Amino acid sequence: MTHPMAIIFVLLTFLAICQAQDATTLPAPTVCIIGSGIGGSSVAHFLRKYSPNSSPSIKIQMLERNGLVGGRMATVNVAGDTFEAGASILHPKNFHALNYSKLLNLEFKEKDSSSGCSSLGIWDGKIFVFKTVKIGCDVPLFDKLVSLVNSLLLFIRYGFSLLKMDSFVEGTVNRFLKYYEEPASRPIFETPDEMLKWAGLYNLTTRTLHDELVDFRLSPLLIKELVTVITRINYGQSVYISGLAGTVSLAGSGGGLWSIKGGNWKMAAGLINQSDVALHLHEEIESIADLGDFYELNSTKGNSYACEVAVVATPLDESNIQFIPQISVSKRKIQHTHTTFVRGLLNPAYFGLSAVMEIPELVGTVEDPDLPFSSISVLKKYDEKDATYKIFSRQPVSDTLLDSIFSVRKETIRIDWPAYPHYHAPEVFTPFLLDDRHLYYVNAFENAASTMETSAVAAENVARLILSRYFGTKSMHSSKFSSGSHREESHVDL
Ligand SMILES: Cc1cc2nc3c(=O)[nH]c(=O)nc-3n(C[C@H](O)[C@H](O)[C@H](O)COP(=O)(O)OP(=O)(O)OC[C@H]3O[C@@H](n4cnc5c(N)ncnc54)[C@H](O)[C@@H]3O)c2cc1C
């Protein structure tokens, strides 16, 4: 008679073999990614980078409703010159973007914001309450001097608060650097809340930038003027945005800023090219149905895509995608930013000045509902009477208004961007995982801050989450979104 222990041993061995076979014989999944911006392209890149060699090769389908990749990284052509129309600047510590540009051999373009030549003026609708100088910009020897004079002018107006602001921003940037730690020692997150808590950034999303800076003892004048100018330029919003989005916005106004020569969209294009992706342009997804073993994505053209894993890499807030069954996401308003490009010449009289050269190259504004724009900046100067300008505003700028701001207007291009979330505090986050299976949402992280780099950071986490849930063990941070008492008010079903 066979010994019972031997039978148990044989059974256990059989089970172990079956399990091992399960892990390796899982069918190669098709991952469908909706959106070809930096978020979608980064998911594709990191899926390839982190896919275990032992697992079958993933098939990646990318669906993009536009005829071009890049999403909010897009360029515009004004009178023969190309300018960034959406996301324009990168921070020196945006390490994913830096790695992408090295990997893809893209050329850097530095934006020297420390130069005294990019003069700044703060306009309150009647006068410039503060102005830096711009004399001597064409003479390299004077550059440094002008820069020093401007630092002094800023110091005289805002005092030591400027240094406090720098240290506040640096502390936050340093915490963000945790997201670049080795994957082996870095958890995978199912929710942005967990991801932010792990880096020590979550609390900044629960209070306004204003309150954070007041507690940090920044002077009210600095908050009312310079900080306001920056949040209005970078997010089209006031200092009452959440502390984290506000701090990210302040970080985007320091030195060492850069961009990709020819357009930041080249990062998305390069990543997609390198990641063996089947890209479908002009393909707008209108529904995602969970059919049990796979998701069926249907496009407005009538095409269907079957995928084991579906990734939404675009904000769902103003999208028409229908989910079957319904999913629940946190309510979020989108801030529209109207970007108007004008080739021509500003009218000094509009600003109560007598000569164009007295108008600063960057005109920022304070918070006042009557002000029709957030900022006007010179993008390129052709000669003393001809330049290309970029205007940011919350509402469209009318021709009548443009005719009073400009004395010459040769070309005007208008873009209405559904730009970024309308930030508030406390922020309520949607999880990265939208159901109990394999439906993911990269832009859940956009309530933290909206930048090219934060999209890449969220995408890297989502790629790891997909791989760990599909091929491996579940993430240790499986803090599922729980329906709290405020769920009704703070969530919407799609
Ligand atoms: C005016 C402006 C200025 C900015 N400035 C900066 C800056 O200086 N620095 C910075 O880092 N960030 C900046 N940002 C923010 C930055 O652009 C975004 O955070 C980032 O590009 C978001 O990338 P994403 O891939 O997550 O989304 P997106 O770039 O929006 O990509 C989503 C893609 O999905 C596609 N899509 C949407 N719905 C569907 C559908 N149903 N079917 C198929 N495809 C679909 C869209 O066409 C789009 O291509 C700026 C944004 C704007 C608007």
Ligand as a Chemical Component Dictionary entry (heavy atoms), coordinates in Angstrom:
data_LIG
# 
_chem_comp.id                   LIG 
_chem_comp.type                 NON-POLYMER 
_chem_comp.pdbx_formal_charge   0 
_chem_comp.three_letter_code    LIG 
# 
loop_
_chem_comp_atom.comp_id 
_chem_comp_atom.atom_id 
_chem_comp_atom.alt_atom_id 
_chem_comp_atom.type_symbol 
_chem_comp_atom.charge 
_chem_comp_atom.model_Cartn_x 
_chem_comp_atom.model_Cartn_y 
_chem_comp_atom.model_Cartn_z 
_chem_comp_atom.pdbx_ordinal 
LIG C1  C1  C 0 -1.286  75.398 -22.155 1  
LIG C2  C2  C 0 -0.600  74.340 -21.347 2  
LIG C3  C3  C 0 0.656   74.572 -20.831 3  
LIG C4  C4  C 0 1.317   73.593 -20.099 4  
LIG N1  N1  N 0 2.592   73.837 -19.680 5  
LIG C5  C5  C 0 3.305   72.819 -19.155 6  
LIG C6  C6  C 0 4.700   72.975 -18.945 7  
LIG O1  O1  O 0 5.290   74.013 -19.253 8  
LIG N2  N2  N 0 5.385   71.922 -18.420 9  
LIG C7  C7  C 0 4.767   70.730 -18.127 10 
LIG O2  O2  O 0 5.452   69.804 -17.676 11 
LIG N3  N3  N 0 3.432   70.565 -18.325 12 
LIG C8  C8  C 0 2.697   71.563 -18.841 13 
LIG N4  N4  N 0 1.375   71.383 -19.118 14 
LIG C9  C9  C 0 0.709   70.149 -18.658 15 
LIG C10 C10 C 0 1.061   68.967 -19.579 16 
LIG O3  O3  O 0 0.786   69.310 -20.893 17 
LIG C11 C11 C 0 0.227   67.754 -19.209 18 
LIG O4  O4  O 0 0.270   67.498 -17.834 19 
LIG C12 C12 C 0 0.731   66.488 -19.908 20 
LIG O5  O5  O 0 1.144   66.748 -21.215 21 
LIG C13 C13 C 0 -0.383  65.462 -19.864 22 
LIG O6  O6  O 0 -0.025  64.355 -20.652 23 
LIG P1  P1  P 0 -1.022  63.111 -20.766 24 
LIG O7  O7  O 0 -0.373  62.140 -21.683 25 
LIG O8  O8  O 0 -1.348  62.646 -19.413 26 
LIG O9  O9  O 0 -2.348  63.682 -21.400 27 
LIG P2  P2  P 0 -2.554  64.304 -22.846 28 
LIG O10 O10 O 0 -1.320  64.953 -23.322 29 
LIG O11 O11 O 0 -3.784  65.119 -22.778 30 
LIG O12 O12 O 0 -2.791  63.037 -23.780 31 
LIG C14 C14 C 0 -4.035  62.410 -23.884 32 
LIG C15 C15 C 0 -4.215  61.919 -25.328 33 
LIG O13 O13 O 0 -5.393  61.147 -25.383 34 
LIG C16 C16 C 0 -6.087  61.447 -26.581 35 
LIG N5  N5  N 0 -7.496  61.097 -26.353 36 
LIG C17 C17 C 0 -8.382  61.702 -25.519 37 
LIG N6  N6  N 0 -9.572  61.076 -25.544 38 
LIG C18 C18 C 0 -9.442  60.051 -26.426 39 
LIG C19 C19 C 0 -10.336 59.038 -26.875 40 
LIG N7  N7  N 0 -11.603 58.955 -26.456 41 
LIG N8  N8  N 0 -9.881  58.133 -27.782 42 
LIG C20 C20 C 0 -8.599  58.195 -28.234 43 
LIG N9  N9  N 0 -7.717  59.146 -27.843 44 
LIG C21 C21 C 0 -8.126  60.046 -26.941 45 
LIG C22 C22 C 0 -5.856  62.929 -26.771 46 
LIG O14 O14 O 0 -6.063  63.313 -28.104 47 
LIG C23 C23 C 0 -4.400  63.052 -26.319 48 
LIG O15 O15 O 0 -3.518  62.877 -27.390 49 
LIG C24 C24 C 0 0.678   72.348 -19.850 50 
LIG C25 C25 C 0 -0.595  72.108 -20.370 51 
LIG C26 C26 C 0 -1.219  73.085 -21.128 52 
LIG C27 C27 C 0 -2.562  72.793 -21.710 53 
# 
loop_
_chem_comp_bond.comp_id 
_chem_comp_bond.atom_id_1 
_chem_comp_bond.atom_id_2 
_chem_comp_bond.value_order 
_chem_comp_bond.pdbx_ordinal 
LIG C1  C2  SING 1  
LIG C2  C3  SING 2  
LIG C2  C26 DOUB 3  
LIG C3  C4  DOUB 4  
LIG C4  N1  SING 5  
LIG C4  C24 SING 6  
LIG N1  C5  DOUB 7  
LIG C5  C6  SING 8  
LIG C5  C8  SING 9  
LIG C6  O1  DOUB 10 
LIG C6  N2  SING 11 
LIG N2  C7  SING 12 
LIG C7  O2  DOUB 13 
LIG C7  N3  SING 14 
LIG N3  C8  DOUB 15 
LIG C8  N4  SING 16 
LIG N4  C9  SING 17 
LIG N4  C24 SING 18 
LIG C9  C10 SING 19 
LIG C10 O3  SING 20 
LIG C10 C11 SING 21 
LIG C11 O4  SING 22 
LIG C11 C12 SING 23 
LIG C12 O5  SING 24 
LIG C12 C13 SING 25 
LIG C13 O6  SING 26 
LIG O6  P1  SING 27 
LIG P1  O7  DOUB 28 
LIG P1  O8  SING 29 
LIG P1  O9  SING 30 
LIG O9  P2  SING 31 
LIG P2  O10 DOUB 32 
LIG P2  O11 SING 33 
LIG P2  O12 SING 34 
LIG O12 C14 SING 35 
LIG C14 C15 SING 36 
LIG C15 O13 SING 37 
LIG C15 C23 SING 38 
LIG O13 C16 SING 39 
LIG C16 N5  SING 40 
LIG C16 C22 SING 41 
LIG N5  C17 SING 42 
LIG N5  C21 SING 43 
LIG C17 N6  DOUB 44 
LIG N6  C18 SING 45 
LIG C18 C19 SING 46 
LIG C18 C21 DOUB 47 
LIG C19 N7  SING 48 
LIG C19 N8  DOUB 49 
LIG N8  C20 SING 50 
LIG C20 N9  DOUB 51 
LIG N9  C21 SING 52 
LIG C22 O14 SING 53 
LIG C22 C23 SING 54 
LIG C23 O15 SING 55 
LIG C24 C25 DOUB 56 
LIG C25 C26 SING 57 
LIG C26 C27 SING 58 
# 
